[in-house]
Amino acid sequence: MKKTFAIALIILNNFAFSQSHNCNTDNNILKIYEFVQLNLDSIKSYTKNDIIKVSIDFKDAFVENTSYSVVNTTQDSVSQKTNQITVWKQLDTYIKETYKFCPSLDFESEENLLTNVSIIIPLKEDFLENVIEDSKNTNYTNYLIENFKKINVNNKFIVKVKKLNLGAENKTAIIKSELNYYNSDIIQIAPNYYLLFSVACTSENGIPYNELKYKLYKTRAINKSDLILKDDVRIDDNGIAELFFEQKNKINGETINEYELDIEIIFE
């Protein structure tokens, strides 16, 4: 009998620690609103205001600090006052537990960590009911995921060179081409200047996006070349990647060299 009880206890303990959570902002806001609604009387005993704001700061994927402030509403605007307030301890504990660990969901990099989340929290029953209903009906994160348009393996694109001034006269050009298994051909965008890039689908905090990695080369005499630029840029929701660079070298306040690059890559 004791052995059976011990085995059951081990199973229960393992189950208690085998829980899951996520850092999806929309889902977590809804959970916080529902917690506030359930405990509104206790929260209002500490905070008399109708609307408050919580700011959650993260460090190395963990909650570092939470702070609360009053939000003042007028007929024309909503403005945040600078004074900080204290709230019901259980509310603060619940918010910290909701976001307890939020590592990067980018499997290629640990740089895309959550740094801050700010949430407006209504403390009036009717207002709270409305925002909860809206949150259930409209999930922006799910909308982004469902409407995400992945770049195809042989997607057509246009390179629009709006400005290319790398120590010489400005050049412009429009070039049409297509990807070769997510990679571009080597594209001559001006005399002695060559562009190549690749496209990949990645994600940040569970939201997918298209990323473009590019290199810009300049060729010289006797079979020499220089790598001028190398960078990663995000492709926006309209399928456009902006390649932009600007640098001015000055001596005694006078511009000696001016380097400018402004290129749009538009995926059809």
C-alpha positions as CSV (number, residue, x, y, z in Angstrom):
1,M,0.0,0.0,0.0
2,K,2.8,2.4,0.9
3,K,4.6,1.6,-2.4
4,T,1.4,2.4,-4.4
5,F,1.0,5.7,-2.5
6,A,4.7,6.6,-3.2
7,I,4.3,5.8,-6.9
8,A,1.1,7.9,-7.1
9,L,2.9,10.8,-5.3
10,I,5.8,10.7,-7.8
11,I,3.4,10.7,-10.7
12,L,1.5,13.7,-9.2
13,N,4.7,15.6,-8.6
14,N,5.9,15.0,-12.1
15,F,2.5,16.2,-13.5
16,A,2.7,19.3,-11.3
17,F,5.9,20.3,-12.9
18,S,5.0,19.3,-16.5
19,Q,3.1,22.4,-17.4
20,S,3.3,24.6,-20.5
21,H,2.9,28.3,-21.1
22,N,3.6,30.7,-23.9
23,C,4.6,34.4,-24.3
24,N,2.0,35.2,-26.9
25,T,1.0,38.7,-26.0
26,D,-2.6,38.5,-27.2
27,N,-3.3,35.3,-25.3
28,N,-1.6,36.5,-22.1
29,I,-3.4,39.9,-22.2
30,L,-6.7,38.0,-22.4
31,K,-5.7,35.8,-19.4
32,I,-4.8,38.8,-17.4
33,Y,-8.1,40.5,-18.2
34,E,-10.0,37.4,-17.1
35,F,-8.0,37.3,-13.9
36,V,-8.7,40.9,-13.2
37,Q,-12.4,40.4,-13.9
38,L,-12.5,37.4,-11.5
39,N,-10.7,39.4,-8.7
40,L,-11.9,42.9,-9.5
41,D,-13.1,43.6,-5.9
42,S,-9.8,42.7,-4.4
43,I,-7.9,44.7,-7.0
44,K,-10.1,47.8,-6.6
45,S,-9.5,47.7,-2.8
46,Y,-5.9,48.6,-3.6
47,T,-6.4,50.7,-6.7
48,K,-9.3,53.1,-7.1
49,N,-8.5,54.2,-10.6
50,D,-10.5,53.1,-13.6
51,I,-7.5,52.3,-15.9
52,I,-4.0,51.4,-15.0
53,K,-0.9,50.4,-17.1
54,V,1.6,47.7,-16.3
55,S,5.1,47.8,-17.8
56,I,7.0,44.5,-17.8
57,D,10.7,44.6,-18.3
58,F,12.7,41.5,-19.3
59,K,16.3,40.5,-19.0
60,D,17.8,37.4,-20.5
61,A,14.2,36.1,-21.1
62,F,13.1,36.4,-17.5
63,V,10.9,39.1,-15.9
64,E,13.2,41.6,-14.3
65,N,10.7,44.3,-13.1
66,T,7.1,45.2,-13.2
67,S,5.8,48.8,-12.7
68,Y,2.3,50.2,-12.5
69,S,1.0,53.7,-13.3
70,V,-2.3,55.5,-13.6
71,V,-3.8,56.1,-17.0
72,N,-5.9,59.3,-17.1
73,T,-8.7,59.4,-19.6
74,T,-10.2,62.6,-21.0
75,Q,-12.8,63.2,-23.8
76,D,-10.0,63.8,-26.3
77,S,-7.2,61.5,-25.3
78,V,-5.7,58.9,-23.1
79,S,-2.5,59.9,-21.4
80,Q,-0.3,58.2,-18.9
81,K,0.6,60.0,-15.7
82,T,4.2,59.7,-14.5
83,N,3.3,58.7,-10.9
84,Q,3.7,55.0,-10.0
85,I,1.2,53.1,-8.0
86,T,1.1,49.8,-6.0
87,V,-1.4,47.1,-6.8
88,W,-2.8,44.0,-5.2
89,K,0.1,41.6,-4.7
90,Q,-1.6,38.7,-6.2
91,L,-2.2,40.6,-9.4
92,D,1.5,41.4,-9.7
93,T,2.4,37.8,-8.9
94,Y,0.0,36.5,-11.6
95,I,1.4,38.8,-14.3
96,K,4.9,37.8,-13.5
97,E,4.0,34.1,-13.5
98,T,2.2,34.6,-16.9
99,Y,5.4,35.9,-18.5
100,K,7.8,33.9,-16.2
101,F,10.2,32.8,-19.0
102,C,10.1,34.1,-22.6
103,P,13.1,32.9,-24.6
104,S,13.6,33.7,-28.2
105,L,11.7,31.5,-30.6
106,D,14.2,32.2,-33.4
107,F,16.2,29.0,-33.6
108,E,19.1,30.7,-35.4
109,S,19.7,33.5,-32.9
110,E,19.2,34.3,-29.3
111,E,19.1,38.1,-30.0
112,N,15.4,38.5,-30.6
113,L,14.5,38.4,-27.0
114,L,11.4,40.1,-25.5
115,T,12.5,43.3,-23.8
116,N,9.3,45.0,-22.7
117,V,5.6,44.5,-22.7
118,S,3.1,47.2,-21.7
119,I,-0.5,46.5,-21.0
120,I,-3.4,48.8,-20.4
121,I,-5.8,47.2,-17.8
122,P,-9.3,48.6,-17.4
123,L,-10.8,48.3,-13.8
124,K,-14.4,49.0,-14.6
125,E,-16.7,46.0,-15.0
126,D,-18.5,47.1,-18.2
127,F,-15.3,48.3,-19.9
128,L,-13.6,45.0,-18.9
129,E,-16.3,42.9,-20.3
130,N,-16.1,44.7,-23.7
131,V,-12.3,44.4,-24.0
132,I,-12.4,40.7,-23.1
133,E,-15.1,40.1,-25.7
134,D,-13.0,42.0,-28.3
135,S,-9.8,40.1,-27.3
136,K,-11.6,36.8,-27.9
137,N,-13.0,37.8,-31.2
138,T,-9.9,39.5,-32.6
139,N,-6.5,37.9,-32.0
140,Y,-3.9,40.0,-33.9
141,T,-1.2,37.4,-33.5
142,N,-3.3,34.7,-35.0
143,Y,-4.3,37.1,-37.8
144,L,-0.6,37.7,-38.6
145,I,0.1,34.0,-38.7
146,E,-2.9,33.1,-40.8
147,N,-2.3,35.9,-43.3
148,F,1.5,35.4,-43.5
149,K,2.7,35.2,-47.1
150,K,5.8,33.1,-47.5
151,I,8.1,33.9,-50.4
152,N,8.1,31.0,-52.9
153,V,11.1,29.0,-54.0
154,N,11.2,30.6,-57.4
155,N,9.4,33.9,-56.6
156,K,9.7,36.7,-59.2
157,F,11.1,40.0,-58.0
158,I,12.1,43.5,-59.1
159,V,15.3,45.2,-58.0
160,K,14.7,48.9,-58.0
161,V,18.0,50.9,-57.6
162,K,16.7,54.3,-56.4
163,K,20.2,55.6,-55.4
164,L,23.7,54.2,-55.7
165,N,26.3,56.7,-54.9
166,L,29.4,55.1,-53.5
167,G,32.0,57.8,-54.0
168,A,31.0,58.3,-57.6
169,E,28.1,59.6,-59.6
170,N,24.6,58.4,-58.7
171,K,23.2,55.3,-60.6
172,T,19.6,54.1,-60.9
173,A,18.2,51.0,-62.4
174,I,15.3,48.6,-62.5
175,I,16.0,44.9,-62.9
176,K,13.5,42.0,-63.1
177,S,14.5,38.4,-62.2
178,E,13.4,35.4,-60.1
179,L,14.8,33.3,-57.3
180,N,16.6,30.1,-57.9
181,Y,15.6,28.0,-54.9
182,Y,15.4,31.0,-52.6
183,N,18.7,32.5,-54.0
184,S,19.1,35.3,-56.5
185,D,21.5,35.2,-59.4
186,I,24.5,37.6,-59.3
187,I,22.8,40.8,-60.4
188,Q,24.8,43.7,-61.9
189,I,23.1,46.8,-60.6
190,A,25.7,49.3,-62.0
191,P,29.1,49.1,-63.7
192,N,31.4,47.1,-61.4
193,Y,28.7,46.7,-58.7
194,Y,27.1,43.3,-58.1
195,L,24.3,42.3,-55.7
196,L,23.3,38.8,-54.6
197,F,20.9,37.7,-51.8
198,S,19.0,34.8,-50.4
199,V,15.6,34.6,-48.7
200,A,14.5,32.6,-45.7
201,C,11.4,32.3,-43.6
202,T,12.0,32.7,-39.8
203,S,10.0,33.8,-36.8
204,E,10.1,36.1,-33.8
205,N,8.1,35.4,-30.7
206,G,6.0,32.9,-32.7
207,I,5.2,35.3,-35.6
208,P,6.7,34.2,-38.9
209,Y,8.4,36.7,-41.3
210,N,10.6,36.6,-44.4
211,E,14.2,37.7,-44.1
212,L,16.6,38.7,-46.9
213,K,20.4,38.3,-46.5
214,Y,22.4,40.3,-49.1
215,K,26.0,41.1,-50.2
216,L,27.1,43.9,-52.4
217,Y,30.5,43.6,-54.2
218,K,32.6,46.0,-56.2
219,T,34.9,44.6,-58.9
220,R,38.3,46.1,-59.8
221,A,40.9,45.6,-62.4
222,I,43.0,42.4,-62.6
223,N,40.3,40.1,-61.2
224,K,39.9,41.8,-57.8
225,S,36.7,42.4,-55.9
226,D,35.7,44.0,-52.6
227,L,32.8,43.2,-50.4
228,I,31.2,46.6,-49.9
229,L,28.2,45.7,-47.8
230,K,26.7,42.7,-46.0
231,D,23.5,42.7,-44.0
232,D,20.2,41.1,-43.1
233,V,16.9,42.9,-43.6
234,R,13.3,42.0,-42.9
235,I,10.9,41.7,-45.9
236,D,7.7,43.7,-45.0
237,D,4.1,42.5,-45.3
238,N,3.9,44.0,-48.8
239,G,6.8,41.8,-50.0
240,I,9.4,44.7,-50.0
241,A,12.9,44.6,-48.6
242,E,14.7,48.0,-48.1
243,L,18.4,48.1,-48.5
244,F,19.7,51.4,-47.2
245,F,23.1,52.7,-46.3
246,E,24.4,56.3,-45.8
247,Q,27.8,57.6,-44.7
248,K,29.4,61.0,-45.0
249,N,33.1,61.5,-44.3
250,K,34.0,65.1,-43.3
251,I,37.2,67.0,-42.6
252,N,36.9,70.3,-40.8
253,G,33.1,70.3,-41.4
254,E,33.4,69.8,-45.1
255,T,32.0,66.6,-46.8
256,I,34.9,64.8,-48.6
257,N,33.2,61.5,-49.5
258,E,29.5,60.7,-49.5
259,Y,28.2,57.1,-49.8
260,E,24.5,56.4,-50.3
261,L,22.7,53.2,-51.1
262,D,18.9,53.0,-51.5
263,I,17.5,49.8,-53.1
264,E,14.1,48.2,-53.0
265,I,13.6,44.5,-53.7
266,I,10.0,43.9,-54.5
267,F,8.6,40.3,-54.5
268,E,5.6,39.9,-56.8
